[in-house]
Amino acid sequence: MAYCFDQIRAVRNQTDYLLAVVDGPAGMSDCESGDMHVPGNNMGQAKARAFGNVVRYRETTNQLLLNFYMAVYNDLKSQA
C-alpha cells in the first residue's frame, strides 16, 4: 500500500514537463516568415491548443487522484 501511495505522490509532484510545455513552444516562431497576423498563420493557435490540452489532462489526473484519496479516506473512516 505504501508503494502505491509513493507512486501516486510521484505523479502528483511531477510537474517539470509543464515548464517544458510552456518554454518549448515559446521558442518557436508562429510561421515561416515569423510575422504575426499573416494569413495561414496557425502555429500560435496550435501552440495554445496543445498547451490547453496538457493542462486539461493534468487537471483530469489531479481529479482522479483526489477521487482515489477520497475513496481511501472513506474506507479507512468506515473501518474506524
C-alpha positions in Angstrom: 0.0 0.0 0.0 2.9 2.4 0.8 4.4 1.8 -2.6 1.1 2.7 -4.3 0.9 5.9 -2.3 4.5 6.7 -3.1 3.8 6.3 -6.8 0.6 8.4 -6.6 2.6 11.1 -4.8 5.3 11.0 -7.5 2.7 11.5 -10.2 1.2 14.4 -8.2 4.5 16.1 -7.8 5.7 15.6 -11.4 5.3 19.0 -13.0 8.6 19.5 -14.8 7.0 18.7 -18.1 4.6 21.7 -17.7 7.6 24.0 -17.8 8.8 22.3 -20.9 5.4 22.7 -22.5 5.5 26.4 -21.8 9.1 27.0 -22.7 9.4 24.8 -25.7 6.7 26.3 -28.0 7.7 29.8 -26.8 10.9 29.5 -28.7 9.2 28.5 -31.9 8.1 31.1 -34.5 4.5 31.4 -35.3 5.0 30.9 -39.1 7.8 30.7 -41.6 8.2 34.5 -42.0 8.0 35.0 -38.3 5.4 37.7 -38.8 2.2 37.6 -36.8 -1.2 38.2 -38.4 0.0 36.5 -41.7 -2.8 34.6 -43.5 -2.4 31.0 -42.8 -0.5 31.5 -39.6 -1.8 28.7 -37.5 1.2 28.0 -35.3 0.2 30.3 -32.5 -3.2 28.7 -32.4 -1.8 25.2 -32.5 0.6 26.0 -29.6 -2.2 27.4 -27.5 -4.4 24.4 -28.2 -1.5 22.0 -27.3 -0.8 23.8 -24.0 -4.5 23.8 -23.2 -4.7 20.0 -23.8 -1.7 19.4 -21.5 -3.3 21.5 -18.7 -6.7 19.8 -19.2 -5.2 16.3 -19.0 -3.1 17.2 -15.9 -6.3 18.6 -14.2 -8.1 15.3 -15.1 -5.2 13.4 -13.5 -5.4 15.6 -10.3 -9.2 15.0 -10.1 -8.7 11.2 -10.4 -6.1 11.4 -7.6 -8.5 13.3 -5.4 -11.3 10.8 -6.1 -8.9 8.0 -5.1 -7.8 9.7 -1.9 -11.4 10.3 -1.0 -12.3 6.6 -1.6 -9.3 5.5 0.6 -10.3 8.0 3.3 -13.9 6.9 3.3 -12.8 3.2 3.5 -10.5 3.9 6.4 -13.1 6.1 8.2 -15.7 3.3 7.9 -13.3 0.8 9.5 -12.6 3.1 12.5 
